[in-house]
Amino acid sequence: MLPEKPIALGILAPGSGATWMERIMVRWHHRIYLRHYFRLRPGGEEESRAWRPIVAAARMSEGITQLQAWLGLQVEKGLGSVG
């Protein structure tokens, strides 16, 4: 069962009904987390960026309708950067 307001990759799913405050807090928390993570792991940003379309493609099979458009966009961006 999905939570009422699913969160994925630091964004609130479109149509989740989240308040503006929830959106701000999720983005703020995600930004701080990633800043700290990448400070501890130099070069991790490039690695994370490279894996994003692969993870997005795999997550599309989960059938989370609120995320399908966003996940598809991540896959397309990844395919566009390949060549």
N, CA, C and O atoms as a GROMACS GRO file, in nm:
protein
  332
    1MET      N    1   0.085  -0.119   0.000
    1MET     CA    2   0.000   0.000   0.000
    1MET      C    3   0.089   0.124   0.000
    1MET      O    4   0.184   0.134   0.077
    2LEU      N    5   0.057   0.219  -0.087
    2LEU     CA    6   0.134   0.342  -0.097
    2LEU      C    7   0.094   0.441   0.010
    2LEU      O    8  -0.023   0.447   0.050
    3PRO      N    9   0.191   0.520   0.058
    3PRO     CA   10   0.154   0.626   0.153
    3PRO      C   11   0.063   0.726   0.084
    3PRO      O   12   0.059   0.736  -0.038
    4GLU      N   13  -0.010   0.800   0.165
    4GLU     CA   14  -0.104   0.897   0.109
    4GLU      C   15  -0.032   1.000   0.022
    4GLU      O   16  -0.085   1.043  -0.080
    5LYS      N   17   0.088   1.040   0.063
    5LYS     CA   18   0.164   1.140  -0.010
    5LYS      C   19   0.303   1.083  -0.041
    5LYS      O   20   0.397   1.109   0.034
    6PRO      N   21   0.316   1.005  -0.150
    6PRO     CA   22   0.444   0.940  -0.179
    6PRO      C   23   0.553   1.042  -0.211
    6PRO      O   24   0.528   1.143  -0.277
    7ILE      N   25   0.673   1.014  -0.165
    7ILE     CA   26   0.788   1.099  -0.189
    7ILE      C   27   0.891   1.015  -0.265
    7ILE      O   28   0.920   0.903  -0.226
    8ALA      N   29   0.945   1.069  -0.371
    8ALA     CA   30   1.045   0.996  -0.448
    8ALA      C   31   1.154   1.090  -0.493
    8ALA      O   32   1.126   1.195  -0.551
    9LEU      N   33   1.276   1.054  -0.468
    9LEU     CA   34   1.392   1.130  -0.513
    9LEU      C   35   1.384   1.277  -0.474
    9LEU      O   36   1.428   1.364  -0.549
   10GLY      N   37   1.328   1.303  -0.360
   10GLY     CA   38   1.326   1.439  -0.308
   10GLY      C   39   1.214   1.526  -0.358
   10GLY      O   40   1.210   1.645  -0.326
   11ILE      N   41   1.122   1.471  -0.436
   11ILE     CA   42   1.009   1.552  -0.480
   11ILE      C   43   0.881   1.488  -0.432
   11ILE      O   44   0.875   1.366  -0.414
   12LEU      N   45   0.782   1.566  -0.411
   12LEU     CA   46   0.650   1.512  -0.379
   12LEU      C   47   0.583   1.480  -0.511
   12LEU      O   48   0.584   1.561  -0.603
   13ALA      N   49   0.525   1.364  -0.519
   13ALA     CA   50   0.460   1.321  -0.642
   13ALA      C   51   0.351   1.419  -0.683
   13ALA      O   52   0.275   1.466  -0.598
   14PRO      N   53   0.343   1.450  -0.813
   14PRO     CA   54   0.236   1.538  -0.861
   14PRO      C   55   0.100   1.481  -0.824
   14PRO      O   56   0.078   1.360  -0.832
   15GLY      N   57   0.010   1.566  -0.785
   15GLY     CA   58  -0.124   1.522  -0.750
   15GLY      C   59  -0.134   1.457  -0.613
   15GLY      O   60  -0.236   1.396  -0.581
   16SER      N   61  -0.031   1.469  -0.533
   16SER     CA   62  -0.032   1.405  -0.402
   16SER      C   63  -0.116   1.482  -0.301
   16SER      O   64  -0.152   1.429  -0.196
   17GLY      N   65  -0.147   1.608  -0.332
   17GLY     CA   66  -0.225   1.688  -0.240
   17GLY      C   67  -0.143   1.749  -0.127
   17GLY      O   68  -0.198   1.792  -0.027
   18ALA      N   69  -0.012   1.751  -0.144
   18ALA     CA   70   0.076   1.805  -0.040
   18ALA      C   71   0.057   1.956  -0.029
   18ALA      O   72   0.029   2.025  -0.127
   19THR      N   73   0.072   2.006   0.092
   19THR     CA   74   0.063   2.150   0.114
   19THR      C   75   0.192   2.216   0.069
   19THR      O   76   0.293   2.149   0.048
   20TRP      N   77   0.189   2.345   0.055
   20TRP     CA   78   0.309   2.419   0.014
   20TRP      C   79   0.420   2.402   0.117
   20TRP      O   80   0.538   2.394   0.081
   21MET      N   81   0.383   2.395   0.245
   21MET     CA   82   0.483   2.378   0.351
   21MET      C   83   0.550   2.241   0.341
   21MET      O   84   0.671   2.230   0.358
   22GLU      N   85   0.471   2.137   0.312
   22GLU     CA   86   0.529   2.003   0.296
   22GLU      C   87   0.626   2.000   0.178
   22GLU      O   88   0.733   1.940   0.188
   23ARG      N   89   0.590   2.064   0.069
   23ARG     CA   90   0.679   2.068  -0.048
   23ARG      C   91   0.811   2.138  -0.014
   23ARG      O   92   0.919   2.091  -0.051
   24ILE      N   93   0.802   2.249   0.055
   24ILE     CA   94   0.923   2.324   0.093
   24ILE      C   95   1.010   2.240   0.186
   24ILE      O   96   1.132   2.234   0.168
   25MET      N   97   0.949   2.176   0.284
   25MET     CA   98   1.026   2.097   0.380
   25MET      C   99   1.094   1.977   0.313
   25MET      O  100   1.208   1.946   0.345
   26VAL      N  101   1.024   1.910   0.222
   26VAL     CA  102   1.083   1.796   0.153
   26VAL      C  103   1.202   1.841   0.069
   26VAL      O  104   1.307   1.778   0.072
   27ARG      N  105   1.186   1.949  -0.006
   27ARG     CA  106   1.297   1.999  -0.089
   27ARG      C  107   1.415   2.042  -0.002
   27ARG      O  108   1.530   2.014  -0.036
   28TRP      N  109   1.386   2.109   0.107
   28TRP     CA  110   1.492   2.155   0.198
   28TRP      C  111   1.567   2.036   0.257
   28TRP      O  112   1.690   2.034   0.256
   29HIS      N  113   1.494   1.938   0.307
   29HIS     CA  114   1.557   1.819   0.365
   29HIS      C  115   1.641   1.746   0.260
   29HIS      O  116   1.754   1.705   0.289
   30HIS      N  117   1.588   1.729   0.142
   30HIS     CA  118   1.659   1.659   0.036
   30HIS      C  119   1.787   1.733  -0.003
   30HIS      O  120   1.892   1.671  -0.021
   31ARG      N  121   1.780   1.864  -0.014
   31ARG     CA  122   1.897   1.944  -0.050
   31ARG      C  123   2.007   1.931   0.055
   31ARG      O  124   2.124   1.912   0.021
   32ILE      N  125   1.970   1.940   0.182
   32ILE     CA  126   2.068   1.927   0.291
   32ILE      C  127   2.128   1.787   0.293
   32ILE      O  128   2.249   1.772   0.308
   33TYR      N  129   2.044   1.686   0.278
   33TYR     CA  130   2.093   1.548   0.278
   33TYR      C  131   2.194   1.526   0.166
   33TYR      O  132   2.302   1.472   0.190
   34LEU      N  133   2.159   1.568   0.045
   34LEU     CA  134   2.250   1.547  -0.068
   34LEU      C  135   2.379   1.626  -0.052
   34LEU      O  136   2.487   1.576  -0.085
   35ARG      N  137   2.370   1.748  -0.004
   35ARG     CA  138   2.491   1.828   0.017
   35ARG      C  139   2.586   1.757   0.113
   35ARG      O  140   2.706   1.749   0.088
   36HIS      N  141   2.532   1.705   0.221
   36HIS     CA  142   2.614   1.634   0.319
   36HIS      C  143   2.669   1.503   0.260
   36HIS      O  144   2.787   1.472   0.276
   37TYR      N  145   2.585   1.429   0.192
   37TYR     CA  146   2.627   1.301   0.132
   37TYR      C  147   2.741   1.322   0.033
   37TYR      O  148   2.842   1.252   0.037
   38PHE      N  149   2.725   1.419  -0.056
   38PHE     CA  150   2.827   1.441  -0.158
   38PHE      C  151   2.954   1.506  -0.101
   38PHE      O  152   3.061   1.494  -0.160
   39ARG      N  153   2.943   1.573   0.012
   39ARG     CA  154   3.062   1.624   0.080
   39ARG      C  155   3.144   1.506   0.133
   39ARG      O  156   3.267   1.509   0.130
   40LEU      N  157   3.075   1.403   0.180
   40LEU     CA  158   3.143   1.284   0.231
   40LEU      C  159   3.192   1.192   0.119
   40LEU      O  160   3.283   1.112   0.139
   41ARG      N  161   3.132   1.204   0.002
   41ARG     CA  162   3.165   1.116  -0.110
   41ARG      C  163   3.195   1.200  -0.234
   41ARG      O  164   3.108   1.216  -0.320
   42PRO      N  165   3.316   1.254  -0.244
   42PRO     CA  166   3.352   1.334  -0.362
   42PRO      C  167   3.336   1.251  -0.490
   42PRO      O  168   3.371   1.133  -0.493
   43GLY      N  169   3.284   1.313  -0.593
   43GLY     CA  170   3.261   1.243  -0.719
   43GLY      C  171   3.128   1.171  -0.723
   43GLY      O  172   3.090   1.118  -0.828
   44GLY      N  173   3.057   1.168  -0.612
   44GLY     CA  174   2.930   1.096  -0.604
   44GLY      C  175   2.820   1.160  -0.688
   44GLY      O  176   2.726   1.091  -0.729
   45GLU      N  177   2.830   1.290  -0.713
   45GLU     CA  178   2.727   1.358  -0.793
   45GLU      C  179   2.723   1.302  -0.934
   45GLU      O  180   2.616   1.277  -0.989
   46GLU      N  181   2.841   1.283  -0.994
   46GLU     CA  182   2.847   1.229  -1.130
   46GLU      C  183   2.794   1.086  -1.133
   46GLU      O  184   2.721   1.049  -1.225
   47GLU      N  185   2.830   1.008  -1.034
   47GLU     CA  186   2.782   0.870  -1.027
   47GLU      C  187   2.631   0.866  -1.009
   47GLU      O  188   2.563   0.787  -1.074
   48SER      N  189   2.579   0.951  -0.923
   48SER     CA  190   2.436   0.957  -0.899
   48SER      C  191   2.362   0.997  -1.026
   48SER      O  192   2.259   0.938  -1.060
   49ARG      N  193   2.414   1.095  -1.097
   49ARG     CA  194   2.353   1.142  -1.221
   49ARG      C  195   2.352   1.030  -1.326
   49ARG      O  196   2.255   1.015  -1.400
   50ALA      N  197   2.459   0.951  -1.331
   50ALA     CA  198   2.468   0.841  -1.428
   50ALA      C  199   2.366   0.731  -1.398
   50ALA      O  200   2.312   0.670  -1.491
   51TRP      N  201   2.340   0.704  -1.271
   51TRP     CA  202   2.247   0.598  -1.232
   51TRP      C  203   2.101   0.640  -1.237
   51TRP      O  204   2.013   0.554  -1.242
   52ARG      N  205   2.073   0.769  -1.234
   52ARG     CA  206   1.934   0.818  -1.225
   52ARG      C  207   1.842   0.759  -1.332
   52ARG      O  208   1.734   0.713  -1.297
   53PRO      N  209   1.879   0.759  -1.462
   53PRO     CA  210   1.786   0.703  -1.561
   53PRO      C  211   1.765   0.552  -1.546
   53PRO      O  212   1.657   0.501  -1.577
   54ILE      N  213   1.865   0.482  -1.499
   54ILE     CA  214   1.854   0.338  -1.480
   54ILE      C  215   1.757   0.308  -1.365
   54ILE      O  216   1.670   0.222  -1.376
   55VAL      N  217   1.774   0.380  -1.256
   55VAL     CA  218   1.684   0.361  -1.141
   55VAL      C  219   1.542   0.403  -1.179
   55VAL      O  220   1.446   0.337  -1.140
   56ALA      N  221   1.529   0.512  -1.253
   56ALA     CA  222   1.396   0.559  -1.295
   56ALA      C  223   1.327   0.454  -1.382
   56ALA      O  224   1.208   0.428  -1.365
   57ALA      N  225   1.400   0.395  -1.476
   57ALA     CA  226   1.342   0.291  -1.562
   57ALA      C  227   1.295   0.173  -1.479
   57ALA      O  228   1.187   0.118  -1.504
   58ALA      N  229   1.374   0.132  -1.382
   58ALA     CA  230   1.334   0.020  -1.297
   58ALA      C  231   1.212   0.055  -1.214
   58ALA      O  232   1.124  -0.029  -1.195
   59ARG      N  233   1.205   0.178  -1.164
   59ARG     CA  234   1.091   0.219  -1.080
   59ARG      C  235   0.962   0.229  -1.160
   59ARG      O  236   0.854   0.218  -1.103
   60MET      N  237   0.971   0.250  -1.292
   60MET     CA  238   0.850   0.260  -1.374
   60MET      C  239   0.769   0.132  -1.367
   60MET      O  240   0.646   0.135  -1.381
   61SER      N  241   0.834   0.020  -1.346
   61SER     CA  242   0.764  -0.108  -1.339
   61SER      C  243   0.683  -0.123  -1.211
   61SER      O  244   0.604  -0.216  -1.198
   62GLU      N  245   0.702  -0.033  -1.115
   62GLU     CA  246   0.629  -0.040  -0.989
   62GLU      C  247   0.485   0.008  -1.003
   62GLU      O  248   0.401  -0.016  -0.916
   63GLY      N  249   0.456   0.076  -1.115
   63GLY     CA  250   0.319   0.117  -1.143
   63GLY      C  251   0.266   0.231  -1.058
   63GLY      O  252   0.146   0.239  -1.035
   64ILE      N  253   0.353   0.318  -1.010
   64ILE     CA  254   0.309   0.434  -0.931
   64ILE      C  255   0.267   0.542  -1.030
   64ILE      O  256   0.351   0.614  -1.084
   65THR      N  257   0.138   0.553  -1.053
   65THR     CA  258   0.088   0.640  -1.159
   65THR      C  259   0.128   0.786  -1.141
   65THR      O  260   0.153   0.855  -1.240
   66GLN      N  261   0.136   0.833  -1.017
   66GLN     CA  262   0.172   0.973  -0.993
   66GLN      C  263   0.314   1.004  -1.037
   66GLN      O  264   0.348   1.120  -1.061
   67LEU      N  265   0.399   0.902  -1.047
   67LEU     CA  266   0.540   0.924  -1.079
   67LEU      C  267   0.577   0.888  -1.222
   67LEU      O  268   0.690   0.917  -1.264
   68GLN      N  269   0.488   0.828  -1.298
   68GLN     CA  270   0.523   0.777  -1.430
   68GLN      C  271   0.579   0.885  -1.522
   68GLN      O  272   0.680   0.863  -1.589
   69ALA      N  273   0.516   1.001  -1.527
   69ALA     CA  274   0.562   1.108  -1.615
   69ALA      C  275   0.702   1.156  -1.575
   69ALA      O  276   0.788   1.175  -1.660
   70TRP      N  277   0.723   1.174  -1.445
   70TRP     CA  278   0.853   1.221  -1.398
   70TRP      C  279   0.961   1.117  -1.422
   70TRP      O  280   1.071   1.150  -1.465
   71LEU      N  281   0.929   0.990  -1.396
   71LEU     CA  282   1.026   0.883  -1.419
   71LEU      C  283   1.060   0.872  -1.567
   71LEU      O  284   1.176   0.855  -1.604
   72GLY      N  285   0.957   0.882  -1.653
   72GLY     CA  286   0.981   0.878  -1.797
   72GLY      C  287   1.072   0.991  -1.842
   72GLY      O  288   1.158   0.970  -1.928
   73LEU      N  289   1.055   1.108  -1.786
   73LEU     CA  290   1.140   1.222  -1.819
   73LEU      C  291   1.286   1.195  -1.780
   73LEU      O  292   1.377   1.230  -1.853
   74GLN      N  293   1.306   1.133  -1.664
   74GLN     CA  294   1.442   1.100  -1.619
   74GLN      C  295   1.507   1.000  -1.714
   74GLN      O  296   1.626   1.010  -1.746
   75VAL      N  297   1.429   0.902  -1.760
   75VAL     CA  298   1.481   0.802  -1.855
   75VAL      C  299   1.518   0.871  -1.986
   75VAL      O  300   1.625   0.846  -2.040
   76GLU      N  301   1.430   0.958  -2.038
   76GLU     CA  302   1.458   1.029  -2.162
   76GLU      C  303   1.582   1.116  -2.151
   76GLU      O  304   1.663   1.120  -2.243
   77LYS      N  305   1.596   1.185  -2.040
   77LYS     CA  306   1.716   1.268  -2.019
   77LYS      C  307   1.842   1.181  -2.023
   77LYS      O  308   1.943   1.219  -2.082
   78GLY      N  309   1.834   1.065  -1.960
   78GLY     CA  310   1.949   0.974  -1.959
   78GLY      C  311   1.981   0.922  -2.097
   78GLY      O  312   2.098   0.912  -2.134
   79LEU      N  313   1.879   0.888  -2.175
   79LEU     CA  314   1.902   0.839  -2.310
   79LEU      C  315   1.957   0.950  -2.399
   79LEU      O  316   2.038   0.924  -2.488
   80GLY      N  317   1.912   1.073  -2.375
   80GLY     CA  318   1.961   1.187  -2.453
   80GLY      C  319   2.108   1.216  -2.430
   80GLY      O  320   2.176   1.267  -2.519
   81SER      N  321   2.158   1.184  -2.311
   81SER     CA  322   2.297   1.214  -2.280
   81SER      C  323   2.391   1.104  -2.328
   81SER      O  324   2.513   1.120  -2.323
   82VAL      N  325   2.335   0.991  -2.375
   82VAL     CA  326   2.419   0.880  -2.420
   82VAL      C  327   2.478   0.908  -2.556
   82VAL      O  328   2.591   0.868  -2.583
   83GLY      N  329   2.407   0.974  -2.641
   83GLY     CA  330   2.467   1.001  -2.771
   83GLY      C  331   2.367   1.039  -2.866
   83GLY      O  332   2.399   1.065  -2.982
   0.00000   0.00000   0.00000
